[in-house]
Amino acid sequence: MLNNKLLTFATVSLACSTVAMGGVFAWEKLSNQSKLSINSLGGVTVGMTISQASKAAGIRLITQPFDPSCYYIKPQGQPKDVSFMMTGEGRIARIDIDNKSITTIRGAKIGDTEARIKSLYPGQIKVKQHEYLKDGHYLVFVPSDRADQNYRVVFETDGKRVIRMRSGKLPEVEYVEGCA
């Protein structure tokens, strides 16, 4: 009887440990509900290779026609309007979002007003003039945590509302024309 209880306890403990450990290593499938942070979208993080990112995304990532020094990959299928900038080292440097469903961790999204972005990131938004839109801006979230100083989230606006957003490491996240 005691041996059966110990065996049951050990089996349940092992199962719980496996589930707990599995949760730590389980990747969130990339979707329209994935959240954008300064250095990630869902389980895909800046610094990953294509192979690592595909595994983390739970979907195949396909390469766009490219120059080996800088190119983009994107999910095959859903979510649409998401791309990852790859550098010459073959690692993700930035994440570009044109998808209206994806939000940042704080809830910012395409279509939000400039005032809403500033309210979600009080005292941490640096405003820059847009390169091509007369009334537009780049609202740049600058993290206060010292460990995150090489990352940014850039909200591109038409002067009123966010029209696209991107996150990643410096200097790539601030490239106005992507790889161009």
C-alpha positions in Angstrom: 0.0 0.0 0.0 2.8 2.4 1.0 4.7 1.5 -2.2 1.6 2.2 -4.3 1.1 5.6 -2.7 4.8 6.4 -3.2 4.6 5.2 -6.8 1.4 7.3 -7.4 3.0 10.4 -5.8 6.2 9.9 -7.9 4.1 9.5 -11.1 2.0 12.6 -10.3 5.1 14.6 -9.3 6.9 13.6 -12.5 3.8 14.4 -14.6 3.5 17.9 -12.9 7.2 18.5 -13.4 7.0 17.6 -17.0 4.0 19.9 -17.5 5.7 22.7 -15.6 8.9 22.2 -17.5 7.0 21.9 -20.8 5.3 25.3 -20.0 8.7 26.9 -19.6 9.9 25.6 -23.0 6.6 25.6 -24.9 6.5 28.3 -27.5 3.4 30.4 -28.2 2.4 30.0 -31.8 2.7 33.3 -33.6 -0.8 34.7 -34.2 -2.8 37.9 -34.4 -3.0 37.8 -30.6 0.9 37.7 -30.1 2.2 40.7 -28.2 5.0 43.0 -29.4 7.7 44.0 -27.0 10.9 45.9 -27.4 12.7 42.8 -28.6 10.0 40.1 -29.4 6.7 39.2 -30.9 5.3 36.2 -29.1 8.0 33.7 -28.7 10.1 35.1 -31.6 13.0 37.3 -30.2 15.6 39.6 -31.7 18.8 37.7 -32.1 17.2 34.4 -33.3 18.2 32.7 -36.5 15.5 31.7 -39.1 15.5 28.1 -37.8 15.1 29.2 -34.1 12.4 31.8 -35.0 10.4 29.2 -37.1 10.5 26.8 -34.2 9.5 29.6 -31.7 6.7 30.8 -34.0 5.3 27.3 -34.5 5.0 28.1 -38.2 7.3 28.3 -41.2 9.0 31.6 -41.9 9.7 32.3 -45.5 12.4 34.5 -47.0 11.7 37.4 -49.2 14.0 38.1 -52.2 17.1 39.4 -50.5 20.5 40.9 -50.3 22.5 38.7 -47.8 23.5 41.8 -45.8 19.8 42.7 -44.9 16.6 41.0 -45.8 13.1 40.1 -44.5 11.4 36.9 -43.5 7.6 36.6 -42.9 5.2 33.9 -41.6 3.8 31.6 -44.2 0.1 32.2 -43.8 -1.0 33.9 -40.6 -0.4 36.4 -39.2 -0.4 38.7 -42.2 1.5 42.0 -42.3 4.3 40.9 -40.0 7.9 40.7 -41.0 11.3 40.2 -39.4 14.4 42.0 -40.5 17.5 39.8 -40.8 21.0 41.1 -40.7 24.1 39.8 -42.4 24.8 37.7 -39.4 21.6 35.8 -40.2 19.8 36.9 -37.0 16.6 38.9 -36.4 17.4 42.6 -35.8 13.9 44.1 -35.9 10.1 43.3 -36.1 7.9 45.2 -38.5 4.1 45.3 -37.9 1.4 46.5 -40.3 -1.2 44.1 -38.8 -4.0 46.0 -37.1 -4.8 43.2 -34.6 -1.4 42.9 -33.0 -0.8 45.0 -29.9 2.2 45.9 -27.8 2.4 44.5 -24.3 0.8 47.7 -23.0 -2.0 47.5 -25.6 -0.8 50.0 -28.2 -1.8 49.2 -31.8 -2.2 50.6 -35.3 -5.0 53.1 -35.4 -4.2 54.5 -31.9 -3.9 58.3 -31.5 -0.6 59.9 -30.8 -2.1 61.0 -27.4 -2.9 57.3 -26.5 0.6 56.2 -27.3 2.0 59.0 -25.1 -0.4 58.0 -22.3 0.6 54.3 -22.5 4.3 55.2 -22.2 4.3 58.3 -20.0 7.6 60.2 -20.1 9.2 57.6 -22.3 8.2 58.8 -25.8 10.6 60.8 -27.9 8.9 62.5 -30.9 10.7 62.8 -34.2 9.5 64.4 -37.5 8.5 61.8 -40.1 10.8 61.6 -43.1 8.1 61.5 -45.8 4.8 62.6 -44.2 4.6 66.4 -43.6 2.5 66.1 -40.5 3.7 62.6 -39.5 5.9 61.6 -36.6 7.9 58.7 -35.2 7.0 58.2 -31.6 9.9 56.3 -30.2 9.5 54.4 -26.9 12.8 54.6 -25.1 13.0 52.0 -22.2 14.1 53.3 -18.8 15.7 49.9 -17.8 19.4 50.1 -18.4 19.5 46.5 -19.7 17.1 47.5 -22.5 18.8 50.7 -23.7 19.7 49.1 -27.1 16.1 48.5 -27.9 13.2 50.6 -29.1 9.6 50.5 -30.2 8.8 53.0 -33.0 5.2 54.0 -33.7 5.0 55.7 -37.1 2.1 58.1 -37.4 0.4 60.3 -40.0 0.3 63.1 -37.4 -2.8 61.8 -35.8 -2.8 58.0 -35.7 -0.4 55.1 -35.7 0.0 53.7 -39.3 2.6 51.1 -38.5 5.0 50.0 -35.7 8.3 48.2 -35.3 10.5 47.1 -32.5 14.1 45.8 -32.2 17.7 46.7 -31.6 19.6 49.9 -32.5 20.4 51.0 -35.1 18.2 48.8 -37.3 14.9 49.6 -35.5 15.4 53.3 -36.5 16.1 52.6 -40.2 13.3 54.6 -41.9 13.3 52.6 -45.2 14.0 49.1 -43.7 16.8 47.4 -45.5 16.8 50.0 -48.4 
